[in-house]
Amino acid sequence: NAKDKYSCLSKDTTPDNRGLCGELWMRATQRKYRHHGLSEELIGLTLKEMKHQGYEKAVIQSTGDFTKRAAEKNGFDVVVEIGYETFSFEGGFPFAGMEPPHTKYWVLEKDLS
């Protein structure tokens, strides 16, 4: 059960408890700047600020292998993994033809405490 593994899904998100989990969104670099560690560095800087702001957990949703690896280099753990060949939406498999290494969807989480 993903909710059991993914603690941010099971946290109380009423207004008094917001801020427990922060989610990192969308990082991209121009092709000529790739493979220089920029994504890892941006994630690391963001984590420092999240911890300073009092967040307890950080979450990244990854639709490709590059983001997953950058998150793992910053101490994130995979808590949900879904292969695109098995992901269905409205009776179809919209991601079934994705080329490696981008063949899965992951949710990764890191404890900031």
N, C-alpha and C positions, 0 to 999 in steps of 0.2 A: 504494500500500500504506500503510494507516494507521500500521502499526508503524514504517515508515521516517520518516514525518512527525512522529509523536507520540513524542518521545524518552523520555518517562516509561514508555511501553510497552516500550521496548527496554532499559531500565536493569536491571541485576542487582538483584533485590530480596531476596537472601538476607539473613539477620539482620545480617551485618557491613556491608551496604550500605543498610540502611533509612535513611530520612530525606533521601534525595536529592530526592524529589518529594513535595510536600505538596498535598493536594486541599482546595479550599474547597467547603463544602456548604451548601445551603439558607439563603437569605436571603429574608426577606419583610417587608413593611411593611403596616400597616393602610392602607386606602384613603385616609384623610384625611391621611396623612403621605407619600404617594407624590409623586414629581416634585420632591423637595427635595434630591436627591443623597445620600440616606442609604445606599443600597446601594453607590454608588461609594466613599463615605467608609469604610464597613465593610470593603470589599475592600482599600482602601489601608492601613488600620490593620493588617489581618491580614497583608498582604504585608510590612510593616515588621517585624512580630513573627516571621514565618517566616524572613526574611533574618537577623534577629538570632539565631534558633535554629539557623542553619546550613543551611537548605534551599537547594538549588540551582535547583529549578524549582517552579513553582506551576501547578496544573491546576484548571480549572473545567469541569464538564459543564453545558451549558445546554439546557433544554427549551423555552425561549421567548426572544423577541427582546429583552425588557427586560434579562434577565441577561446576554445576549450583549453588548449595548451597554455595560452597566456594566463588564463585564470589559475590553472594548476600550478604554474610557476610562482604564483602569488599565494599559494596555500589553500586554494579552494578544493573542495571534494565534490565529486559527482554524487548527486542524490536522486536524480531521475535521468534515465536514458531511454530514448525511443528511436528505433530504427525507422528511417523514412520509408522503407519498403513495406512496413506494417502500419504506418500512420494513415488513417482514413478520415475523410471529411465528406459528409453528405454522400456516402456510398462509393466515393472514388479514392484514389491514392495519388494526390496531387504532387508528391515529391518522389514518386517511385523511380524516376530516371536520373536522380542526382548522381553526379560523378564523384568518385573518391577524391579527396578524403572527406568530403562534406556529405556524409550519408546518414547522419544521426542528429537528433536534437537532444541537448543536455540541459539540465538545471544543476548549477553548482552553488555551493554554499560555503561560507567561511565564518567561523566564530571570531568575533572581534574583541571579546572580553579578555 
